[in-house]
Amino acid sequence: SVVALMNEEAAALGLKDTHFDNPSGLDSATHYTTAAELATLAAAALENADFLRYVSTKKYMIPANDTHPARYFASKNRILLTYEGAIGVKTGYTVHSGRSLVSAAQRGGVRLVAVTINDKNDWNDHRQMLDYGFSRTCSIDPMSLLPAEYVVPVAGGGSVRVRPDSVSAMTLIDMPGPVLRTKVLLPRFFYSGISLMQQVGEARIYANDVLICTVPLRAYDSIVEQKPKKSLFEL
C-alpha cells in the first residue's frame, strides 16, 4: 500500500520518530513525526526535480478542454511568495498539530530547510530562522580551486595527465568569508607502470586552516611498465 511504502521510506531515511497512518497527513492515533524529521524528509524530497518544481510553483493554469473550463491555482505560502530565494515547501493545519509549516530557500549555493509545528507566528518565525541560517553559512566549489589537469613527467620520457575527481559544492558553517588554500600531494615524476584512472595523489583543501575536503587525483594516461633488458652475460 501507499502508507506501507511511506513508512519504508521513512525507515530508509533513518526517521525513528515518524510513522504514517495515511497519505493525507490528517490526525490519527499513530500518525506522528517531529519538526527535525520533517526537515530531513523535506531535504530528501527536494532532491527530486519533479517535487522541487511542484512545491516552488507560485501560479499555474490548467488549460480548458472539452470536459472542463480553464482552472487557475495560486500558492498561499507566504514564504514562497515573499522570501528571497524561497523554493517551497508546504503549509499545513490539523486540530491536534495546529499550524505547521515546512519552508526552504536557496541562496549562493546554500539550501536551508525550516520547520515549525503548532506555531501561530510561523511566517515571521520562518523568515527569522532562514535569515539566521544564511548568516552562518556560505558555499564553496572545491573544483574552482583546482586546475582541470596536471601534467607529470615520466622517468625515461613521456608524461601523464592527472585530473581531480569531480566533487560537489560544499556548505561551510560559521566560516564567513573563509580563507581558502590548497595543498597538492603529487610526485614530481612517475616511473612506468601507471594504470589508467589509478589514484596517484590527492589535493587537500583548507578553509581557515581547517581541512574540509580531500580530492583524489587520478592518472588519465597509462604507462606500461618497462621490463629491464637482459644483459649480454644473461643472454
C-alpha positions in Angstrom: 0.0 0.0 0.0 1.0 3.7 -0.3 1.2 4.0 3.5 3.5 1.0 3.8 5.8 2.5 1.1 5.8 5.8 3.0 6.9 4.0 6.2 9.5 2.1 4.4 11.0 5.3 3.0 10.9 6.9 6.5 12.9 4.0 7.8 15.3 4.2 4.9 15.9 7.9 5.8 16.6 7.0 9.4 13.4 8.6 10.8 12.9 6.9 14.1 10.2 9.2 15.4 8.0 9.2 12.3 5.1 6.9 11.5 2.4 7.3 8.8 -1.2 6.1 9.1 -2.4 7.8 5.9 -1.1 9.8 2.9 -3.1 12.9 3.7 -1.4 13.9 7.0 -4.7 14.1 8.9 -4.7 13.3 12.6 -4.6 9.7 13.6 -3.7 7.7 16.7 -0.3 6.5 15.5 0.3 9.1 12.8 3.2 11.3 14.1 6.5 13.0 13.4 8.8 15.7 14.7 10.0 19.0 13.3 13.6 17.7 12.9 12.4 14.6 11.0 10.1 16.7 8.8 13.2 18.7 7.9 15.1 15.6 7.0 12.2 14.4 4.9 11.8 17.7 3.1 15.5 17.9 2.3 15.4 14.4 0.8 12.3 15.3 -1.2 13.8 18.4 -2.6 16.5 16.3 -4.3 13.7 15.1 -6.6 13.5 17.5 -9.5 9.7 17.0 -10.1 8.9 17.6 -6.4 11.1 20.7 -6.3 9.2 22.0 -9.4 5.8 21.4 -7.8 6.5 23.0 -4.5 8.3 26.0 -5.9 5.5 26.8 -8.4 3.7 30.1 -7.4 0.9 30.0 -10.0 -0.3 27.5 -12.5 -3.2 27.2 -15.0 -4.7 24.0 -16.4 -6.0 24.9 -19.9 -9.6 24.3 -20.8 -10.6 21.3 -22.7 -13.8 19.5 -23.8 -14.6 18.4 -20.2 -13.7 21.4 -18.1 -13.0 25.1 -18.2 -9.6 26.6 -17.5 -8.5 26.2 -13.9 -6.2 28.6 -12.0 -4.1 27.7 -9.0 -2.1 30.1 -6.7 0.1 29.2 -3.8 -0.9 30.7 -0.4 2.6 30.0 1.0 3.8 33.5 2.0 7.4 32.3 2.4 7.4 31.1 -1.2 5.8 34.4 -2.4 7.8 36.9 -0.5 11.1 35.5 0.8 14.2 35.9 -1.3 15.4 32.6 -2.7 12.4 30.6 -1.4 11.7 27.3 -3.2 8.8 25.9 -1.1 7.6 23.8 0.6 4.2 23.2 2.3 1.7 24.7 4.7 -0.5 22.5 6.9 -3.0 22.5 9.7 -4.8 19.9 11.8 -6.7 20.2 15.0 -4.0 18.4 17.1 -0.9 19.7 15.4 -2.1 23.3 14.8 -0.4 25.4 12.2 2.5 23.6 10.6 5.0 24.9 8.0 7.9 23.5 6.1 9.9 26.1 4.2 13.0 26.0 2.1 15.2 28.7 0.5 18.4 28.7 -1.5 21.0 31.4 -1.8 24.5 31.3 -3.2 24.6 27.5 -3.4 23.3 27.1 0.2 19.9 25.4 0.7 18.2 25.6 4.0 15.0 24.0 5.4 13.0 25.3 8.3 10.1 23.5 10.1 7.7 24.6 12.8 4.7 22.7 14.3 1.9 24.3 16.3 3.3 27.8 15.6 0.8 30.7 15.3 3.5 33.1 14.2 5.1 30.7 11.6 5.5 33.2 8.8 7.7 35.6 10.8 9.4 32.7 12.6 10.5 31.1 9.4 11.9 34.3 8.0 14.0 34.8 11.1 15.1 31.1 11.1 16.1 31.3 7.4 17.9 34.6 7.9 19.8 33.2 10.8 20.8 30.1 8.8 22.1 32.2 5.9 24.0 34.5 8.2 26.0 31.4 9.4 26.6 29.7 6.1 28.5 30.0 2.8 29.1 27.8 -0.1 32.3 26.9 -1.9 33.1 24.9 -5.1 36.2 22.8 -4.5 36.6 22.3 -8.3 37.1 26.0 -8.8 40.2 25.9 -6.6 42.0 23.2 -8.7 43.3 23.2 -12.2 41.5 21.0 -14.7 44.7 19.0 -15.3 48.2 18.5 -14.1 51.0 17.1 -16.4 53.6 14.9 -14.6 56.7 13.8 -16.5 57.7 10.1 -16.6 61.2 8.9 -15.9 62.8 7.9 -19.2 60.5 10.1 -21.3 56.8 11.0 -21.8 54.3 12.4 -19.4 51.0 11.5 -17.6 47.9 13.7 -17.5 46.4 13.8 -13.9 42.9 15.2 -13.2 41.0 15.7 -10.0 37.8 13.7 -9.2 34.6 15.7 -9.5 33.5 17.0 -6.1 30.2 18.7 -5.3 29.9 22.2 -3.8 30.2 22.3 0.0 28.3 24.4 2.6 30.5 25.8 5.3 29.0 26.8 8.7 30.3 29.6 10.9 33.1 30.5 8.4 32.1 33.8 6.9 34.5 34.9 4.2 36.8 31.9 4.7 40.5 32.0 3.6 40.9 29.0 1.3 44.1 27.2 0.4 45.0 24.0 -1.4 47.9 21.6 -0.8 48.6 19.2 -3.6 50.3 15.9 -2.9 51.7 14.6 -6.2 55.1 13.2 -7.2 57.4 15.3 -9.3 57.7 12.5 -11.8 56.4 8.9 -12.3 58.1 5.7 -13.1 56.5 3.4 -15.7 53.7 1.1 -14.5 50.9 3.7 -14.1 47.4 2.4 -14.8 44.5 4.4 -16.3 42.4 6.0 -13.6 44.9 5.0 -10.9 44.9 7.4 -7.9 48.4 8.9 -8.0 47.9 11.7 -5.5 45.4 14.0 -3.7 44.5 17.6 -3.2 43.7 18.8 0.3 41.5 21.9 0.6 41.6 24.0 3.8 39.3 26.8 5.0 40.8 29.0 7.7 43.5 26.2 8.1 40.7 23.6 8.7 40.8 20.6 6.4 37.4 20.4 4.7 37.9 18.3 1.7 40.3 15.8 0.1 40.1 15.3 -3.6 41.7 12.2 -5.3 44.0 12.9 -8.3 43.9 10.2 -11.0 46.0 9.3 -14.0 44.3 9.8 -17.4 47.1 8.1 -19.2 48.7 4.7 -18.7 52.4 3.9 -18.9 53.2 0.3 -19.4 55.9 -1.0 -17.1 59.1 -1.5 -18.9 60.8 -4.8 -18.3 64.6 -4.5 -17.9 66.5 -5.8 -20.9 68.7 -8.8 -20.3 72.5 -8.2 -20.3 74.8 -10.0 -22.8 76.0 -12.1 -19.9 72.4 -13.3 -19.1 71.7 -14.0 -22.8 
